[in-house]
Amino acid sequence: MRRSLSINMKAVIDRIEGDWIVFEAEDGTTFDVPIAYFPEAQGGDHVMITITKDEESKKESEERIAELRSKLRKVEV
């Protein structure tokens, strides 16, 4: 069974603590996000949150790492 590479969830901003937003998801779980990502946030705001796995970026990063490792092997003597 293949799982989706993204999720959508509804959450409510429970409160703001210093530089952190405390969200409460529909299932009651809470999680924090730096307020710098959502500076206009206010307690009580309802939001939709989408989290998507970025396969392309991961592939590019893995290719850069492989290239750097290859260069390091050539330098090692």
C-alpha positions in Angstrom: 0.0 0.0 0.0 1.4 3.4 -1.0 0.9 6.4 1.2 0.2 9.9 0.1 3.1 12.3 -0.2 1.1 15.1 1.3 -1.5 15.7 4.0 -4.0 18.5 4.7 -5.2 19.2 8.2 -7.4 21.8 9.9 -6.0 23.4 13.0 -6.8 26.3 15.4 -4.2 28.6 16.8 -4.6 27.8 20.5 -2.2 30.5 21.7 1.0 32.4 21.0 3.9 31.8 23.4 6.7 34.2 22.8 8.1 33.4 19.3 6.0 30.3 18.9 2.5 29.6 17.7 0.7 26.7 19.4 -1.6 24.9 17.1 -4.3 22.4 18.0 -5.2 19.9 15.3 -8.7 18.4 14.8 -7.6 15.3 16.7 -6.5 17.3 19.7 -2.8 17.0 19.2 -0.8 20.2 19.6 2.3 21.4 17.8 4.4 24.5 17.7 5.6 26.5 14.7 7.9 29.6 14.9 5.8 32.7 14.5 8.3 34.0 11.9 6.5 31.6 9.4 3.1 33.2 10.1 3.6 36.6 11.7 0.0 37.7 11.2 -1.3 34.8 13.4 -3.7 35.5 16.2 -5.1 33.2 18.8 -8.4 31.6 17.7 -7.5 31.7 13.9 -8.6 28.6 12.0 -6.1 27.4 9.4 -5.5 24.7 6.8 -2.1 23.2 6.9 -0.6 21.3 4.0 2.6 19.3 4.4 4.1 17.9 1.2 7.1 15.7 0.7 9.4 17.3 -1.8 10.8 14.3 -3.7 12.5 16.5 -6.4 14.5 18.5 -3.8 15.5 15.2 -2.0 16.8 13.8 -5.3 18.8 16.9 -6.1 20.3 16.9 -2.6 21.3 13.2 -2.9 22.9 13.9 -6.3 25.0 16.8 -4.8 26.1 14.6 -2.0 27.1 11.8 -4.3 29.1 14.2 -6.4 30.9 15.6 -3.4 31.7 12.1 -2.2 33.1 11.3 -5.6 35.3 14.3 -5.5 36.5 13.4 -2.0 37.5 9.9 -3.1 39.6 11.4 -5.9 41.4 13.6 -3.4 42.1 10.8 -1.0 45.4 9.1 -1.9 
